[in-house]
Amino acid sequence: MDEYDLVIIGAGPTGLFATFLAGLRDIKSVTLEALDYTGGQIPELYPEKMVYDVQGIPKINATELRDKMYEQAKLFDGEIKLSSKVTDIIPDNDEYIIEVNGVKEYKCKAVLIATGIGDFTPRKIGCPGEDEFKGKGVDYTVKDITKFKDMVVAIVGGGDSALDYADELSGTAKKVYVLHHSEKFKAAEKTLDAVMNNKGISLMMNTSVTEIKGDSKIREISTINEKDKTTGSIKVDALVIAIGHVGKANVFKSVNIETSKNGRTILVNNEFQTNLKGIYAVGDGATAAGEPVHPIIAIDGANAYIAINFIKKYLTPNATMFGGHSSSLNIK
Ligand SMILES: Cc1cc2nc3c(=O)[nH]c(=O)nc-3n(C[C@H](O)[C@H](O)[C@H](O)COP(=O)(O)OP(=O)(O)OC[C@H]3O[C@@H](n4cnc5c(N)ncnc54)[C@H](O)[C@@H]3O)c2cc1C
């Protein structure tokens, strides 16, 4: 069994930065990622979007940002293992044994959980036809806009993802509908403005999808107005269901890690330690307040910086808390 000081679970933006930081602080680490690629939400949910809110980078394509994060993570030869889903964390005296894909693979002194929104299980509508037409016109993300060229597309949802997709697709699709079950959207002001001012998008408030119909592919959706209960139908070529993910803080059966009331995030203290000694959590899937207040790369990264410093102190009690400015470290 390979032994490490630290096992980092998840190679999304937070896990990648933590990998770099562990190297910066001379912590022997391995990062385990369930998927066969790194970057977490970026490749999964917005590979083609531009990102503007990373310090020092005015504007960058999300996939390019992920590639740079990977390059940074590998600066100190930090080990990153793909297709490695952590299925359990087993206490072993003061250490932990990490089970990967059902097999006990690693032993470590500390664990940093950076599993974000989990394994990207999309929330479903739960109507007839949803499973039948999945992949035959029913999608849960938009990864390639060109796939929707000249199509009539209905998008279900009222948050940032749904409205972003609508705005993006309106330039490529023939027609875009947004169906939202309530009368208020839950999106950022700028996103909302863009959609409200986009004449290519038809907004259908208080509207839910009740059935998805078709033959070898989707042809039509049935709808209901939640307020006056009138029913209707729309002929569509594609349906994008963007109503979030079933976020569930990872449950590792051999340890009882405390989570928020809704079970979606792991609770941490101001050192990013969970209720268990030696197990830390950071990123979109960890919070002191129940829900992540700022689920963005810069904040998650800053928190990873603090977490790694506390982990360093945990592993080496006489180490200094701050490892020094990177510009002073003579990194080759
Ligand atoms: C549409 C959209 C646009 C966004 N735009 C921006 C933006 O412009 N700027 C910004 O700063 N932020 C943006 N974000 C948010 C940003 O992507 C997240 O804050 C960030 O991805 C969180 O990183 P994370 O590593 O904590 O979690 P995640 O990105 O969710 O990554 C977690 C990783 O852990 C892995 N994992 C889960 N369980 C296990 C397991 N048991 N074993 C091994 N691996 C596991 C997952 O496969 C995943 O790769 C956006 C998010 C979305 C959805």
Ligand as a Chemical Component Dictionary entry (heavy atoms), coordinates in Angstrom:
data_LIG
# 
_chem_comp.id                   LIG 
_chem_comp.type                 NON-POLYMER 
_chem_comp.pdbx_formal_charge   0 
_chem_comp.three_letter_code    LIG 
# 
loop_
_chem_comp_atom.comp_id 
_chem_comp_atom.atom_id 
_chem_comp_atom.alt_atom_id 
_chem_comp_atom.type_symbol 
_chem_comp_atom.charge 
_chem_comp_atom.model_Cartn_x 
_chem_comp_atom.model_Cartn_y 
_chem_comp_atom.model_Cartn_z 
_chem_comp_atom.pdbx_ordinal 
LIG C1  C1  C 0 -21.906 27.341 -15.384 1  
LIG C2  C2  C 0 -20.856 27.701 -14.369 2  
LIG C3  C3  C 0 -20.039 28.802 -14.580 3  
LIG C4  C4  C 0 -19.071 29.162 -13.631 4  
LIG N1  N1  N 0 -18.289 30.261 -13.861 5  
LIG C5  C5  C 0 -17.335 30.607 -12.957 6  
LIG C6  C6  C 0 -16.513 31.764 -13.165 7  
LIG O1  O1  O 0 -16.657 32.490 -14.153 8  
LIG N2  N2  N 0 -15.594 32.064 -12.209 9  
LIG C7  C7  C 0 -15.419 31.306 -11.073 10 
LIG O2  O2  O 0 -14.558 31.621 -10.270 11 
LIG N3  N3  N 0 -16.196 30.214 -10.851 12 
LIG C8  C8  C 0 -17.137 29.849 -11.761 13 
LIG N4  N4  N 0 -17.933 28.751 -11.521 14 
LIG C9  C9  C 0 -17.762 28.011 -10.243 15 
LIG C10 C10 C 0 -16.494 27.135 -10.227 16 
LIG O3  O3  O 0 -16.443 26.294 -11.355 17 
LIG C11 C11 C 0 -16.518 26.330 -8.932  18 
LIG O4  O4  O 0 -16.436 27.224 -7.847  19 
LIG C12 C12 C 0 -15.340 25.341 -8.898  20 
LIG O5  O5  O 0 -15.434 24.410 -9.953  21 
LIG C13 C13 C 0 -15.312 24.594 -7.564  22 
LIG O6  O6  O 0 -14.190 23.771 -7.592  23 
LIG P1  P1  P 0 -14.080 22.472 -6.659  24 
LIG O7  O7  O 0 -12.761 21.840 -7.031  25 
LIG O8  O8  O 0 -14.312 22.858 -5.260  26 
LIG O9  O9  O 0 -15.284 21.526 -7.085  27 
LIG P2  P2  P 0 -15.662 20.853 -8.471  28 
LIG O10 O10 O 0 -15.312 21.734 -9.622  29 
LIG O11 O11 O 0 -17.077 20.429 -8.325  30 
LIG O12 O12 O 0 -14.685 19.581 -8.569  31 
LIG C14 C14 C 0 -14.786 18.495 -7.684  32 
LIG C15 C15 C 0 -14.053 17.306 -8.279  33 
LIG O13 O13 O 0 -14.081 16.238 -7.345  34 
LIG C16 C16 C 0 -14.306 15.006 -8.043  35 
LIG N5  N5  N 0 -14.878 14.031 -7.107  36 
LIG C17 C17 C 0 -16.118 14.055 -6.516  37 
LIG N6  N6  N 0 -16.269 12.979 -5.712  38 
LIG C18 C18 C 0 -15.100 12.263 -5.796  39 
LIG C19 C19 C 0 -14.640 11.052 -5.195  40 
LIG N7  N7  N 0 -15.378 10.362 -4.324  41 
LIG N8  N8  N 0 -13.388 10.604 -5.515  42 
LIG C20 C20 C 0 -12.606 11.299 -6.378  43 
LIG N9  N9  N 0 -13.002 12.444 -6.985  44 
LIG C21 C21 C 0 -14.225 12.926 -6.693  45 
LIG C22 C22 C 0 -15.272 15.414 -9.149  46 
LIG O14 O14 O 0 -15.252 14.469 -10.203 47 
LIG C23 C23 C 0 -14.687 16.785 -9.563  48 
LIG O15 O15 O 0 -13.710 16.668 -10.568 49 
LIG C24 C24 C 0 -18.906 28.378 -12.444 50 
LIG C25 C25 C 0 -19.711 27.253 -12.242 51 
LIG C26 C26 C 0 -20.678 26.906 -13.182 52 
LIG C27 C27 C 0 -21.533 25.699 -12.948 53 
# 
loop_
_chem_comp_bond.comp_id 
_chem_comp_bond.atom_id_1 
_chem_comp_bond.atom_id_2 
_chem_comp_bond.value_order 
_chem_comp_bond.pdbx_ordinal 
LIG C1  C2  SING 1  
LIG C2  C3  SING 2  
LIG C2  C26 DOUB 3  
LIG C3  C4  DOUB 4  
LIG C4  N1  SING 5  
LIG C4  C24 SING 6  
LIG N1  C5  DOUB 7  
LIG C5  C6  SING 8  
LIG C5  C8  SING 9  
LIG C6  O1  DOUB 10 
LIG C6  N2  SING 11 
LIG N2  C7  SING 12 
LIG C7  O2  DOUB 13 
LIG C7  N3  SING 14 
LIG N3  C8  DOUB 15 
LIG C8  N4  SING 16 
LIG N4  C9  SING 17 
LIG N4  C24 SING 18 
LIG C9  C10 SING 19 
LIG C10 O3  SING 20 
LIG C10 C11 SING 21 
LIG C11 O4  SING 22 
LIG C11 C12 SING 23 
LIG C12 O5  SING 24 
LIG C12 C13 SING 25 
LIG C13 O6  SING 26 
LIG O6  P1  SING 27 
LIG P1  O7  DOUB 28 
LIG P1  O8  SING 29 
LIG P1  O9  SING 30 
LIG O9  P2  SING 31 
LIG P2  O10 DOUB 32 
LIG P2  O11 SING 33 
LIG P2  O12 SING 34 
LIG O12 C14 SING 35 
LIG C14 C15 SING 36 
LIG C15 O13 SING 37 
LIG C15 C23 SING 38 
LIG O13 C16 SING 39 
LIG C16 N5  SING 40 
LIG C16 C22 SING 41 
LIG N5  C17 SING 42 
LIG N5  C21 SING 43 
LIG C17 N6  DOUB 44 
LIG N6  C18 SING 45 
LIG C18 C19 SING 46 
LIG C18 C21 DOUB 47 
LIG C19 N7  SING 48 
LIG C19 N8  DOUB 49 
LIG N8  C20 SING 50 
LIG C20 N9  DOUB 51 
LIG N9  C21 SING 52 
LIG C22 O14 SING 53 
LIG C22 C23 SING 54 
LIG C23 O15 SING 55 
LIG C24 C25 DOUB 56 
LIG C25 C26 SING 57 
LIG C26 C27 SING 58 
# 
